[in-house]
Amino acid sequence: MANQTRRRRTSRTNTDHHTINTGSSRQSRTMRHNMYDHEAERRRYSESVRLAERLGHPVAGRRPTTQSQPRHMEESSPRLEPFFGGFVSQDQDEHDLDNHERSIPIAAHAEYFRLRRYAEKRHRISCQWGLIDNQALATYLLCQQKTLKWTQPAVDFASPLDFCTCASINIHHRRVDLVDLLHRRPSQLIAFCKCTPDPIRLMHHGYFACSVEKPRSAFSIRLVQYHHLLWQASAVSTSAFIQSISTFLDNRSDSPLLNRGSNWKRRQLRVPFTNCIDLYRRILNSQRKLLEDGLQLTKADKWASKCPRCFGPSQTEIKQDTEEPDVIVAMDGNFQQRHYAYASKDEPREDQYPHSFLPPSKISSDVLAIEETEASAVGINPPCSDQHKAANDTRDESTWDKCDDNGLFASTC
């Protein structure tokens, strides 16, 4: 028995083990920590409830106190309408928008200030573009002449411009994604300086910047010009155009255009391209105003430039009938054109309206006349008013309650 017994020698070290008794186990400390979290959460919730009751907002699951009786939803919550310049994406589901309208006043309050911040951001960006309008027009006309209407685009992006007076310490380089009609240059290194705004410098290279400050992407001027002509001919959407040009360039490139810091997420170029479109239309409007002011065109001259046949000079004109009218104007309304109620609600100045639209000052007297004679028109229902789809919202299945304005009324010669 003694021979079968095996004895093991234990290896002893010089390490001393000390045990400290804190009076509580790890399990009890975890439970106490969770209890503190629950107490803090209850305190935060109680403070939020008291704040809501003090502001007169109803709280779900609680009876109203005697000091603050909840008002009716229609009285306590304001109508959920976007602020000036507010925007809600049209891609949202209608069900989500209905839930927003029936939401609690706190959600409506948060939605109001979210739209207000968005409107302030849009106004700030518009003011930034407005500061370089004259410089952008001058640069566009100069580069258009030097490049033979953008048929000779710039190739070298590294060297600074000739008119730059900045010292070498004030010239810095930044990477910009350049998109052209036939190719693209991702992360192209371009020199920028302090004496020339970034959009103006990119315009000298043949590109429109997507933002005023530190643009990360730019589109070639000839690409934006092609989209403008295509939009006039077919009214193609911006999303469809940018998706088609991106797919076309993906097939001609080895690597896709990805977001900064991402290895798989593609860049969404719809919003940047929209900013380039706005810049190009600003330049076109400034160019038109420059020609009208320089030539001192009268109102008749402006109409003649639109339609020489009707409003042009009557010299050497032969009429088949002496009673033939000089001008025939046709007026019609299109009730299929609708304004989305949650889209942007800008309030431009009189000089910012397109030249083909009547400014509000021209129709304000007619609006007052219609309002004054509205009582005398009660009971008069023209037969044609029930034929179109927007017939006084009588067809609920064919109309959409998210639209606040229906149709356009236009005149043509």
C-alpha positions in Angstrom: 0.0 0.0 0.0 2.9 2.3 0.8 4.5 1.4 -2.4 1.4 2.3 -4.4 1.1 5.7 -2.8 2.5 8.5 -4.8 3.5 11.7 -3.1 3.7 15.0 -4.9 6.1 17.7 -4.0 4.4 21.1 -3.9 6.4 24.0 -5.2 6.3 26.8 -2.7 7.2 30.4 -3.6 8.0 33.4 -1.6 4.8 35.2 -2.5 2.5 36.1 0.4 -1.3 36.2 -0.3 -3.3 38.7 1.6 -7.1 38.9 1.6 -9.0 42.1 2.3 -12.5 41.8 3.5 -14.7 44.7 2.3 -17.7 43.5 4.0 -19.7 42.9 0.8 -19.5 40.5 -2.1 -19.2 41.3 -5.8 -22.9 40.3 -6.3 -24.1 42.7 -3.6 -22.0 45.6 -5.1 -23.5 44.9 -8.6 -27.0 45.0 -7.1 -26.3 48.2 -5.3 -24.9 49.8 -8.4 -28.0 48.8 -10.4 -30.2 50.2 -7.6 -28.4 53.6 -7.9 -29.0 53.6 -11.6 -32.7 52.9 -11.2 -32.9 55.7 -8.6 -31.2 58.2 -10.9 -33.5 57.2 -13.8 -36.6 57.6 -11.6 -35.4 61.1 -10.6 -34.8 62.1 -14.2 -38.2 60.8 -15.2 -39.9 62.7 -12.3 -38.1 65.9 -13.3 -39.2 65.5 -16.9 -42.8 64.8 -15.8 -42.9 67.9 -13.6 -41.5 70.0 -16.4 -44.1 68.7 -18.8 -46.9 69.4 -16.4 -45.6 72.9 -15.7 -45.6 73.6 -19.4 -49.2 72.3 -19.7 -48.3 69.2 -21.8 -50.2 66.0 -21.1 -48.2 63.0 -20.0 -49.3 59.5 -21.0 -50.2 57.2 -18.1 -50.6 60.0 -15.5 -53.6 61.9 -14.3 -53.5 65.6 -14.6 -52.9 67.6 -11.5 -55.2 70.2 -10.1 -52.6 72.9 -10.8 -52.2 72.2 -14.5 -55.2 70.8 -16.3 -54.3 69.5 -19.8 -55.9 71.3 -22.6 -57.4 69.7 -25.7 -54.9 68.5 -28.2 -55.9 71.0 -30.8 -55.5 73.9 -28.3 -52.3 72.8 -26.7 -50.4 71.6 -29.7 -49.7 74.0 -32.6 -50.3 72.9 -36.1 -47.3 71.0 -37.4 -46.2 73.2 -40.3 -42.6 73.6 -41.4 -40.9 76.9 -40.6 -39.8 79.3 -43.4 -37.5 77.2 -45.6 -38.3 74.0 -43.7 -38.1 70.7 -45.5 -39.3 67.1 -44.9 -38.1 64.5 -47.3 -40.8 63.3 -49.7 -39.4 59.8 -49.4 -41.0 59.5 -45.9 -44.0 57.3 -45.7 -47.4 59.1 -45.5 -48.1 57.0 -42.4 -45.1 58.5 -40.6 -46.3 62.1 -41.5 -49.8 61.3 -40.1 -48.2 60.1 -36.9 -46.2 63.3 -36.7 -49.4 65.4 -37.0 -51.0 63.4 -34.2 -47.9 63.4 -32.0 -47.7 64.9 -28.6 -47.0 68.6 -28.2 -43.4 67.9 -27.1 -42.7 66.2 -30.4 -44.3 69.0 -32.4 -42.2 71.5 -30.4 -39.0 69.6 -31.3 -40.1 69.2 -34.9 -40.7 73.0 -35.2 -37.2 73.8 -33.9 -35.6 71.2 -36.1 -37.2 72.7 -39.2 -36.2 76.2 -37.9 -32.6 75.2 -37.6 -32.7 73.8 -41.2 -34.2 77.0 -42.5 -31.5 79.1 -40.8 -28.9 76.8 -42.3 -30.4 77.2 -45.8 -30.5 81.0 -45.3 -26.9 81.1 -44.2 -25.7 79.1 -47.2 -27.7 81.3 -49.5 -26.1 84.4 -48.1 -22.6 82.8 -48.5 -23.3 82.1 -52.2 -24.7 85.6 -52.6 -21.4 87.2 -51.5 -19.5 85.7 -54.5 -22.2 86.2 -57.2 -20.4 89.0 -59.0 -17.0 87.3 -58.8 -18.5 84.0 -60.0 -20.1 85.7 -63.0 -16.8 87.5 -63.9 -14.8 84.3 -63.5 -17.3 82.3 -65.6 -17.3 84.7 -68.5 -13.5 85.0 -68.4 -12.9 81.2 -68.3 -15.5 80.6 -71.0 -13.6 82.8 -73.4 -10.2 81.4 -72.5 -11.3 77.7 -72.8 -13.4 78.3 -75.9 -16.6 77.5 -74.1 -15.1 74.7 -71.9 -13.7 72.7 -74.9 -10.2 72.9 -73.5 -10.5 72.0 -69.8 -7.6 72.4 -67.4 -5.2 69.5 -66.9 -2.8 70.6 -64.2 -4.3 71.1 -60.8 -1.2 71.4 -58.7 0.2 74.8 -59.7 -1.4 77.9 -58.2 -3.2 80.5 -60.4 -1.3 83.3 -62.0 -3.2 86.1 -60.3 -2.7 84.7 -56.8 -0.7 87.0 -54.6 -0.6 84.9 -51.5 2.7 83.8 -49.9 3.7 80.2 -50.1 2.8 79.8 -46.4 -0.8 80.7 -47.1 -1.2 78.2 -50.0 -2.4 74.8 -48.8 -3.5 71.7 -50.6 -6.8 69.8 -50.1 -8.2 66.7 -51.8 -11.4 67.1 -53.8 -13.4 64.5 -55.7 -13.8 65.8 -59.3 -16.6 64.4 -61.5 -16.7 65.0 -65.2 -18.9 63.9 -68.1 -16.4 61.3 -69.2 -14.2 60.6 -66.2 -13.7 61.4 -62.6 -10.7 62.1 -60.4 -11.3 61.0 -56.8 -9.2 62.7 -54.1 -7.5 65.1 -56.5 -4.9 67.3 -54.7 -5.7 71.0 -55.5 -4.0 74.1 -54.2 -6.1 76.7 -52.4 -5.2 80.1 -50.9 -6.7 82.9 -48.8 -7.0 85.6 -51.5 -9.3 83.6 -53.8 -12.5 81.8 -52.6 -12.5 78.0 -53.1 -15.4 78.0 -55.7 -13.7 80.7 -57.8 -10.4 78.7 -57.8 -12.2 75.5 -58.8 -14.0 77.4 -61.6 -10.6 78.4 -63.1 -10.0 74.6 -63.3 -13.3 74.1 -65.0 -15.4 72.8 -62.1 -18.3 74.0 -60.0 -17.8 73.7 -56.2 -20.5 71.9 -54.2 -20.1 74.2 -51.2 -18.7 77.6 -50.4 -16.4 76.7 -47.6 -14.0 73.8 -48.1 -15.7 71.9 -50.8 -15.1 68.1 -50.9 -16.5 67.5 -54.3 -16.9 69.4 -57.6 -18.6 68.8 -60.9 -17.3 69.9 -64.3 -19.0 72.9 -65.8 -19.8 71.1 -69.1 -21.5 68.3 -67.1 -23.7 70.9 -65.4 -24.4 72.6 -68.7 -25.4 69.2 -70.2 -27.8 68.5 -67.4 -29.4 72.0 -67.7 -30.1 71.4 -71.4 -31.3 67.9 -70.8 -33.6 69.1 -68.0 -35.1 71.7 -70.3 -35.8 69.1 -73.0 -37.1 66.2 -70.9 -37.4 67.4 -67.3 -35.3 64.6 -65.9 -35.0 64.3 -62.2 -31.8 65.1 -60.4 -31.7 61.7 -58.7 -32.1 59.8 -61.9 -29.5 61.9 -63.7 -26.8 61.6 -61.0 -27.5 57.8 -60.6 -27.1 57.3 -64.4 -23.9 59.3 -64.6 -22.5 57.5 -61.5 -23.2 54.1 -63.0 -21.7 55.2 -66.3 -18.5 56.4 -64.6 -18.3 53.3 -62.4 -18.0 51.2 -65.5 -15.1 53.3 -66.7 -13.2 53.4 -63.4 -11.3 50.7 -61.5 -12.5 51.8 -58.0 -15.9 53.3 -56.9 -16.3 56.7 -55.3 -16.6 56.0 -51.6 -17.2 58.2 -48.5 -14.2 59.5 -46.7 -13.1 57.0 -44.1 -15.2 54.2 -45.5 -14.2 51.1 -47.4 -17.7 50.1 -48.7 -20.2 53.0 -48.5 -20.7 54.9 -51.7 -20.9 58.6 -51.9 -24.4 60.1 -52.3 -23.9 62.9 -54.9 -27.5 64.2 -55.3 -27.3 67.0 -52.8 -23.8 68.2 -53.9 -24.9 68.1 -57.5 -28.0 70.2 -56.6 -25.8 72.9 -55.1 -23.8 73.0 -58.4 -27.1 73.4 -60.3 -28.1 76.3 -58.1 -24.7 78.0 -58.7 -25.0 77.6 -62.4 -28.5 79.1 -62.4 -27.3 82.0 -60.3 -24.7 82.7 -62.9 -27.3 82.5 -65.8 -29.6 84.9 -64.0 -26.7 87.3 -63.3 -25.7 87.1 -66.9 -29.2 87.8 -68.1 -29.5 90.8 -65.8 -26.1 92.1 -66.9 -27.1 92.0 -70.6 -30.5 93.7 -69.9 -28.9 96.4 -67.9 -26.0 96.9 -70.3 -28.3 97.1 -73.4 -30.9 99.2 -71.4 -33.7 97.0 -72.7 -37.3 98.2 -72.1 -40.1 95.9 -71.2 -41.1 95.6 -74.9 -37.6 94.6 -75.8 -37.6 91.9 -73.2 -40.8 90.5 -74.5 -39.4 90.7 -78.0 -36.4 88.7 -77.0 -38.7 85.9 -75.7 -41.0 85.8 -78.8 -39.9 87.9 -81.8 -42.8 86.7 -83.8 -45.4 88.3 -81.5 -43.6 91.1 -79.8 -40.8 91.9 -82.3 -40.8 94.8 -84.8 -43.7 94.9 -87.3 -41.6 96.2 -90.2 -42.0 94.3 -93.5 -44.9 92.4 -91.9 -47.7 91.5 -94.3 -51.1 90.6 -92.9 -53.6 88.6 -94.8 -56.4 90.4 -93.0 -56.4 93.9 -91.7 -58.3 92.8 -88.6 -55.8 90.1 -87.8 -54.6 90.7 -84.2 -51.0 91.5 -83.4 -50.8 89.1 -80.5 -52.8 86.0 -79.5 -52.4 85.0 -75.8 -53.7 81.7 -74.6 -54.1 81.0 -70.9 -54.5 77.6 -69.3 -54.1 76.0 -65.9 -52.4 72.7 -65.0 -53.9 71.2 -61.9 -51.5 68.2 -61.9 -48.6 70.4 -60.8 -48.8 70.3 -57.0 -46.8 71.7 -54.2 -45.9 69.4 -51.4 -47.1 70.8 -48.1 -44.0 69.8 -46.2 -41.5 70.9 -48.8 -39.5 74.1 -48.5 -41.5 77.3 -48.1 -39.0 80.0 -49.2 -40.1 83.6 -49.4 -37.8 85.2 -52.0 -37.6 88.9 -52.7 -39.2 90.4 -55.8 -36.0 90.5 -57.7 -35.3 86.8 -56.9 -38.4 85.5 -58.8 -37.7 83.9 -62.2 -38.3 86.2 -65.1 -41.2 84.0 -66.4 -43.1 84.3 -63.1 -45.3 87.2 -62.0 -44.1 88.7 -58.7 -46.6 88.9 -55.8 -46.9 92.7 -56.2 -48.4 92.3 -59.6 -51.3 90.1 -58.4 -51.9 91.5 -54.9 -54.7 93.7 -56.2 -56.4 90.8 -57.9 -56.2 88.7 -54.8 -57.9 91.5 -52.8 -60.6 91.8 -55.5 -61.3 88.1 -55.4 -61.6 88.1 -51.6 -64.0 91.0 -51.7 -66.3 89.4 -54.2 -66.2 85.9 -52.8 -69.6 86.3 -51.1 -71.3 87.2 -54.3 -69.9 84.0 -56.0 -71.5 81.6 -53.5 -73.6 79.0 -55.3 -72.0 79.5 -58.7 -70.4 76.2 -59.7 -69.1 76.1 -63.3 -69.7 72.7 -65.0 -66.0 72.3 -65.7 -65.0 72.6 -62.1 -66.0 69.0 -61.4 -64.1 67.5 -64.3 -60.5 67.8 -63.2 -59.0 65.8 -60.4 -58.4 68.8 -58.2 -62.0 69.8 -58.3 -62.4 71.5 -54.9 -61.0 68.3 -53.2 -64.3 66.5 -53.8 -62.6 63.3 -54.9 -60.8 62.0 -51.8 -59.2 59.0 -53.6 -57.7 61.2 -56.4 -56.5 64.1 -54.2 -53.7 64.2 -51.6 -54.2 66.1 -48.4 -50.5 66.8 -48.1 -50.6 69.4 -50.8 -51.4 73.0 -49.9 -51.3 74.5 -53.5 -52.8 73.0 -56.6 -51.6 73.6 -60.1 -50.0 76.4 -62.1 -51.7 79.0 -64.3 -49.7 80.1 -67.3 -50.1 82.2 -70.4 -48.5 81.7 -73.7 -48.6 83.4 -77.1 
